[in-house]
Amino acid sequence: MSSLISSSNPEGTDMDVQTSRVVPDGGYGWIVVAAVALINMTNQSILSVFGQLFVGELQQMQEDSFTAALITNLNSLALNFSGLFIGPAIKSFKPRNVAATGCVLVSLGLALCAFGTESWHFIVGYSFFVGFGLGLISPSTFMAINSYFSSKRGRAVGVSLAGAGLGQVLIPHLVRYLLENQGFRYAVLAMSALSLTGLFGAAFLKPLNPPTKHNNRRHIRLLAEADGEKTQSTPLQVVIVPSNQSKFETIPPQTDTLCSRMGHRLVQAMDLELLKDLVFWSIIVGMALVYTATINFTMIFPGFLGQTAGLNSQMVAFCMSMVAGADIVCRLLLPIITDHLRIPYRVVFLVGIAGLFVARCVLAENQALPVIISMSILTGMMKSATVINNNLTISAHCRSEKLAGGLGLSMMSKGVIVITVGQLLGWVRDYADSYIICLYVQGAILLVVVLVWTPEIFYRHRKQRRTTTKSMETQSVDAAEEVAKLNK
């Protein structure tokens, strides 16, 4: 059988070996998890110290807050629209190489910012280089972890993301020390050097089941071929002409145009076939709305605590630490519980959305200190449920060969929603001049996702249970018939 496969299809043997491998759910996979945690701690946490690093320097350059907001928004834009390239990149190259490239881009972007003298230097360095680099890191590291885990995938992703949370706790103190003792330039250069330590982690990203070699390069060669060369390499085509049709009316065989071939290659490279699935649309748009509401809440939460709730700076920092602390703890503990109970990733994501909605509404209605502290903890817990299960929800819905493209399309949807809905949330805050109204609008967005997802998930669950019950009944009937035949 194996000789037949190898003789008829040279690539078939590799595919069979790949599919026969057993996912270890651990082993070397935990080294991969530790490597990804290191990459996240030294690169993904860079986003949390933007204001600490650059706002003071921008003020010395006499730039207003609009410039700082523009830099962060363009960074988010580049980060999410890197999804346009991430699918073909992971298919054509190893996730290890893509993650290493992302670390180099982050380091290069920060190095450019260290020597920046005008605002556009920060836009080029931080917005585009750092943003695009971070966009390459997240899906490629997830793909590396995904190949080593199945039932323990949630806790593996949670531990790797806890590295980013740990970096968000430790790196601000390092940045403060460097700014006070060495100044802006050396502080940013130190962050640039720190991001390069992610290359050490990327060296350990060895996927257990490397993805099948994609034919992107072959696609490019085919596009470069002339039509004449392609027709020479194809077998002779015979056109049958009906007797009542003259030879001058013979219809020539239809040939693909360059545009159609390019479109076909683009669809294959980016897995655009996923866009035919309405459930996939619901998933990526819903997650993009939650992502946008989370970013907006992070921006307004300190102002809400200081101006609306009337807390001093020490209590504001305490409440924000409660959010971060609960987030880190739940990133470690929540996947253990959900994996043990075998709760679907999307259901856990939905519970997180509902919890964030409740926290927003309670904060808008009551600004007592005990309520704020408890809702800060709830926000951190529910935020971890959405962050951990973001890519996991995509992986549960997409086939393995379509996962890279699915992650890229999800990132692009976030970029589009951030530009549109995110800007709308900012306009609401400025127009209403109220943090409470902004919290209610965020809650409305989260409620829409809950109302759309809940009936769909319930319907699919009922349908799956009905199918499982029917198959079990069929098997029992067949077994009873076999027993009856044996008794005869």
N, C-alpha and C positions, 0 to 999 in steps of 0.2 A: 504493500500500500504506500509506504513512504517512498519507495523508488519510483512508483507511478507518479506521485505528486511532484517529485523533484525533476522527473524527466519532462512532464507536461507543463509545469509552471515552476521556473527557477525560484521565484519569490515565495512560492507556496510553503516551502519548508520552513523558511524564517517565520512566516506568519503562524504556522502551526506550533512551532517551538514557543513563540511569544504567547500564544493563547493558552498553552499548556502549563505555563508557569503559575505557581501558586503565590498569591499575595501574602507575605509573611505577617502583616499586621504588627510589625515591630522589627526587631533585629537591627540591621544597619539603618532602617528607616528612622530610628530615634536619633541617630547621628545626623541624618538629613534634617530632622526637626530642629536639633540644636543649631545646625548651621544656618537654617532659615531664621531662627530666633536672633542669631547674631547679626544677620543682614538687616532684619527689621529694626533691631535696636540701634544700629549705627547709621541707617539710611532713612527708614520710614519716619522715625521720630524727629527728623530734621524739620518737618512741617510745624511741629509744636513750638519751635523756638524762633520762628520768623520775626515776630514782633520784638522779641528780646534782642535779636541780632541786628535788625535792619532799621527799625522805626527811629531810633535815636540818630543813626547816620543820615537817614532821609530828612529828618528835621534840621540837621546841620546843613544839609544841601538846600534848605528852604523849600522842601517839597511838602505838599499838603497830604491829608489822609486819603484823598482820592487816588493819589499815585500809589500809596501802599495797598489800597483795595484793588487797584488795577493789576498790580504785580501778583497778588495772591489769586485773583480770579483767572488771570492768564496761566498761572501755574496749574490750577485745577483743570483748565481747558486743555493744556498740553498733556497733563497726566491722563485724563480720560480719553482724549482723542488719539493717544498712542495705541488704543485698542484697534485702530484702523490697520496697524502693522503687526500687532502681537500675534494674531493667528498664523499668518504666513511665516513670521519669524520663528515661532516655536516649532512649526512643522519642518522648516528647512534647516534649522540649527537646533542644537541641544538646549534644553532649559538652562543648563549650567552656563552656556555661552551668552544666552540672552540676559540672565541675571548679572553676570560679570560685566557685560556692556552697560547695563543700567547703573551699576555702582561707579563705573568709570565716568559716565555722563554726569552723575550727581557730584562727584568730586571735581570734575572739570568746571561745572557750573558754579560751584561755591568758590573755586579758585579765581574765576573771572570776577565774581562779586567782590572778592577781597581787594582787588585793584580798581574797582569801579569808582568813577568820579562823577558820573551823571546817572539819571534815573534809568535811561535806556540800557545802560550796562547791567543793571539789576534785572531788567525785563529779559534781556538775552540770557544772562547767566542763571538766574533763579527761576524765572517763569518757564523758559523753554528747555534749557539743559536739565535742570533739576527736575522739573515736572515730567519731561519725557523719560528721564532715567527712572524715576519712581514708578512710572506707568509700565515700564518693562519688568521691574523687579517683582511686583505683586503676583501677576498671573504665572510667571515662569517658576517662581518658588512654589506656588500652589501645585503646579503640574508635577514638580519633583516629589512633593509629599504624596500626591494623589496616587502615584504608582506603587507606594509601599503599604498603603493602609486601605482597609475596607470597612470592617465593623468599628475600628478604633480611629477612623479618619477624623471624626469631630474633635476628639481630645488632642490628636496630633496637631490639627490646625489651631486649636485653642492655645496650646503651649507655644507654638511658633509666633502667634500674634501677641502672646504675653510678653515676648521680647520687645515689641514695639511699645507696649505699655510701660515696661521697665525703663526703656530709654526716655520716655516722656517724663518719668519721675527723676532720673539721674542727670540727664543731659542739661536741663535748665540750670542746675547748680554749677555744672562745669562751665557753661557759657557765662554765667554771672562772674565766676572767678576769673576767667580769661579776660572779660571786658574790663573788669576793675584793675587788673594787674598788667595786662599786655596790650589792651586797646582793641579797636574794631578789627583791623587788618589781620592781626595774628590770631584773634579768636575765630574769624571765618576760615583762615587757613588751617587752623587746628581741626575745625569741623570737616574741612575738605580731606585732610589726612585721615580722620576718623572714618569717614565714609569708605575709604579705600580698604579698610579692614574687612569690608564685606566681600572682597575678593577671596579672602581666606575661607569664608563660609561657602562661597560659590564653588570652590574647588571640590567640596564634598557632595555637591548636588549631582549624584550619579543615579539616574532613574533606573528602577528595577526592570521595567518594560519600556525601553525606548520607543517612542512613537514610530510607526512605519514611515520610511522615507517618503516624503511628499515630493511630487513631481513639479514643483514650482519652477525649478531650473529647466526642466524639460518643456514646460509651458512656454518659457521665454524663448527657447530654441525653436519651438514650433511657430511662435509668432514671427520669428525672424526669417523663417523659410519662405521662399517664394512659392506662389501658387503652382508654378510649373514643376518645381522639385517635388511638391507634395503629390501632384498627379502622376509623376513618374514612379513614385514609390508605392502607389496604390494599384491593386489588380485592375485588369481590364474590365470596364463596365459595359454590359450589353443592354441596349435599349430595344425593347420589343415594340414594333410599330404595327398597329392594327392595319388590316388589309384595306380598309376604307380611308386610310390617312396617308397622305403623300409624304415622301421623304423630306420635303421642304418644311412640313409641319411637325417634324420630330422635335419633341421637347427634350432639351439637353439635361443631363443629370444636374441636380441642384447642388451647388458648391457653397460652402460657408464663406461669408465675407470676413474681412479682417476684424471688423467691429464685433461681429457675432462670436468669433473665436476669442477675442479679448474679453468679451463679456462672460463667456463660458469659463475661461480660466480664472477670472476675477471671482465668480461665484464659487468655484471650487476652492480657491486659495483662502477666501474669507468665510467659507461655510455659510453663504447667504441663504442657502436652502432653509436654514432655521427660521428665517423670517416668514415662511409660509405657515408656521405653527402659531396659532392665536394664543395658546397657553404660554409659549415662550415670550411673546409680546407682553402678556400680562405680567410675567415674572420680571423681565428686565425693566419695564416702565415702573412697576410698583417699587422695585428696589431702588431705582433712580430717584423716585419721589421721597422715599425714606432717607436716602443719602443726602438729598438737598435739605430736607427739614432738619436733619442732624447737624449739618454744617451751619445752618442759620442759627440753630439753638446755641451751638458752641460760641458763635460770635456775640449773641445778645445776652447770654447768661450772666456774665460779669456785670454788665450795665443794669440788668434787671435786679440783681442782688444789691447793687450799690444805690441805684436811684429809686426804684419802685419799692423794694423791701427795706431800704434804709440801713443796710448793714455796713459796718466799717470794713476797711481793706483786709484786716486780719480774718474776719468772719467770711468775707468773700473768698479768700484763698482757702479757708478751711472747707467751705462747701464744694469748691472746685476739686479739692483733694479727695473729698468723699466720693465724688463722681468718678475720678480716676482710680481710686482704690477699689471701689466696688466693681469697676470695669475689669481690672486686672484679676481680682479674685475669681470672678465669674468666668473669665476666659479659661481659667484652669479647672474649675469645678463643674461648670455647667455641662461641658461636653461629656464628662464621665457619667453624669446622671442621664442625659438624653441618649447616649449610646447604649447604656445598660437597659433603658426602657424601650429602646428601638423606636424612638419618636422620629418621624420624618423631619428632615432639615427645614423644609419649607413651613411645617407646622410650628417648629420652634421659632422661626423667623416671624411668623404671624403673631405668636404670643408676645414676642419682643415689641412688635409694632403696637399691639394693644396696650402693653405696659407703658410705652412712651406716650401714647395718647392720654392715658389716665394721669400720668405725671404732669403733662402740660396743663391739663384742665385743673388739677388740684392746685398747682402753683399759681395759675391765673386767678383762682378764687380765694386763696388763703395765703398770706405772706407771713404767718407766724413762724418764728425760728424753728421750733420742733418740726413743723410741717415741711419747711424748706429743707432741713437736714434729711428727713426721711425720704422726701421726694428726690433729693440729690442721689441718695443711695439707690433708690428704685431706678432712676435714670441711668446710672452706671451699669446696673445689672441688666436692664433691658437693652441698653446699647450694645453690650457684649453679645447678647443673643443675636442681634442683627449683624454685627461685624463678623462673628465667627461663621455664621451660616450663609453669608453672602455668596461666596464662591461655591460652597457646598451645595446650595440649592441649584446652582447652574449645573454642577457635576451630576446631581441626581436626576436631572431632566434630560441632559444631552448624552449621547453615546460618546465613548472615549475618543473616537476619532474626530468628533465634532466639538470636543470640549474647549480646545484652544480658540476656535472661532467663536464659540458661545461666550467665553470670557471677554473676548475683544468687543463683541457687539454689546455686551452689558456695559462695558466701560464707555463706549461711545454714547449709549443712551444716557448715562449719567452726565456726560459732558453737555449734551443738548438740554437736559432738564435743568442743570445748574445755570446755564446761560439764560434760560427763559424763566422758569419758575423761581430760581434763586434770586434773579434780579427783581422779580415781582415782589418777593418777600421783603427785599431791601426797600423797595418803593413804599410798601405798606407801612413799614416801620417809620420811614421819614415823613410820610403824608399824615399818618395818624398820630405820630409823636407819642406812641404808647407801646411799651413792651408787652402789656397784657393782651392787647389786640393782636400783636404779632404772635404771641403764644397760641391764641385761639385759631389763627389762620394755619399755623403749623399743625395744630390738632385736627383741623378740618382735612388737611392733606393726608394725614395718617389715617383718619377715619375712612376716607375714600378708598384707600388701599385695603383696609380691613373689610369693608363692605363688598368690594369686588372679589377679593381672594376667598373669603369664607364660603360662599355658596359653591364656588368652583371646586375647592378642596373637598368639601363635604360630598358633592356629587361624584367626584372621581373616587373617593373612598368607598361610597356605597356601590358604585359600579364595580370596583375591584373586588369587594366582598361578595357581590352577587356572582361574579365570574368564578371566584375561588370556590364558593359553595356549590355551584353547578358542576365544576370539574370534579370536586370530591364526590358528589352524588353519582356522577358518571363512572368514576373509578370503583365505587362500592357496588354499583349494578354489575359492572363487568366482572368484578371479583366474585359476586354471587353466582353469576352465570357459569364462571369457570368451576366453582365448587359443585354446582349442580351437574355439570358435564362429568366431573370426576366421580361423583356418586353413582351416576348411571353406569 
